[in-house]
Amino acid sequence: MGEYDAVWVFLICLAFVGFYIYIEARPKGSNFFGGISETISRFFRSK
């Protein structure tokens, strides 16, 4: 099993990169990471 570690890492990275390309490369664009950063900044906003 240890000899296939690089293959597993490659496949996992390929899945994440594929997800990123699918989200970001739409014709209309994406607001996925913008929504996450907006949520985090709203959480840390002082009242």
BELWOUR-V10172 format. One record per backbone hydrogen bond with DSSP energy under -0.5 kcal/mol. CO is the residue of the C=O (numbers start at 1). NH is the residue of the N-H. If there is no record, write none. Layout:
# BELWOUR-V10172
co=CO nh=NH
co=CO nh=NH
This chain:
# BELWOUR-V10172
co=1 nh=4
co=2 nh=5
co=4 nh=8
co=5 nh=9
co=6 nh=10
co=7 nh=11
co=8 nh=12
co=9 nh=13
co=10 nh=14
co=11 nh=15
co=12 nh=16
co=13 nh=17
co=14 nh=18
co=15 nh=19
co=16 nh=20
co=17 nh=21
co=18 nh=22
co=19 nh=23
co=20 nh=24
co=21 nh=25
co=23 nh=26
co=26 nh=29
co=31 nh=35
co=32 nh=36
co=33 nh=37
co=34 nh=38
co=35 nh=39
co=36 nh=40
co=37 nh=41
co=38 nh=42
co=39 nh=43
co=40 nh=44
